């Protein structure tokens, strides 16, 4: 919990990882390219006092994760969003077993999401069923630009992807997190395009599609899709650190998101360990849209509380102490138009 000026905030970090990019886990040069790109994001967008050494960055381990998030970082709950990248790393990039065991040992603090790759066909479906039986996860993190043999990406609209979404529906895996953000070397930019979100969100209205990184640098495309598809959400990982290096750009991002998507479908995310949550939480609570950016409304404390944790807690059924909840809205009050009624709006 974070408290400032008499206001307390329930914090859910909706996008974290526990990775291993040490030399002994590298399968080829692409694994080093990938972690080096991560490190460039870290050191170029972090305050100087928050920059880690390169060696520390290669592997954090569970003990440091617990300290950075829960002891120092104000986080009340965090959600693992692992990337496999087995073409680049011998045991994968996100450490499945280590992360799952850490979450199992700290169920009040950590939620483990899994991943799948539809290019694994029937065997992958069998693995998804077996993994879900063992782990009981509510969400998956998909990396559509991941390499797989001779393939350098896939689309959410691929026929095999639909087989996997149908299986997710059957298993009760309702939260589909999809990396739709900046290119990470050596992955291909076009494989992260947001256009396929529109199609699957329409075809699977009972699944939640969380667009990680809110589509950056395709923010406008994402906003136009999300405003029409009420089951499309946005994770703020990668957007958040611009609060330090480019505050007016961050104001533009938040202004557009709040205008088009609204405060109920946005999730705070540090993208740990690319960045740590402590300074991001502090700066977001203090942040305000500059007065001269008059096309955007000020960000309210209630909106910040929703984004920082209450939205993700609602989606994942995370218990929020009564004193940290917002009052129930009066159904008779005038508020933002319900996105589910978009097609029913009249002129």
Buried (B, 14 or more C-beta within 10 A) or exposed (E): EBEEEEEEBBBBBBBBBBBBBEEEBBBEEBBBBBBBBBBEBBBEBBEEEBBBEEEEBBBBEBEBBBEBBBEEBBBBBBBBBBBBBBBBBEBBBBBBEBBBEBBEEBEEBBBBBBBBBBBBEEEBBEBBEEBBEEBEBBBBBBBBBBBBEEEBBBBBBBEBBBBBBEBBEEBEBBBBBBBBBBBBEBBBEEBBBBEBBBBBBEEBEEBBBBBBBBBBEBBEBBBBBBBBBBBBBBBBBBBBBBBBEEBEEBBBBBBBBBEBBBBBBBBBBBBBBBBBBBBBBBBBBEBEBEEEEEEBEEBEEBBBBBBBBBBBBEBBEBEBEEEBEEEEEEEEEEEEEEBEEEEEEEE
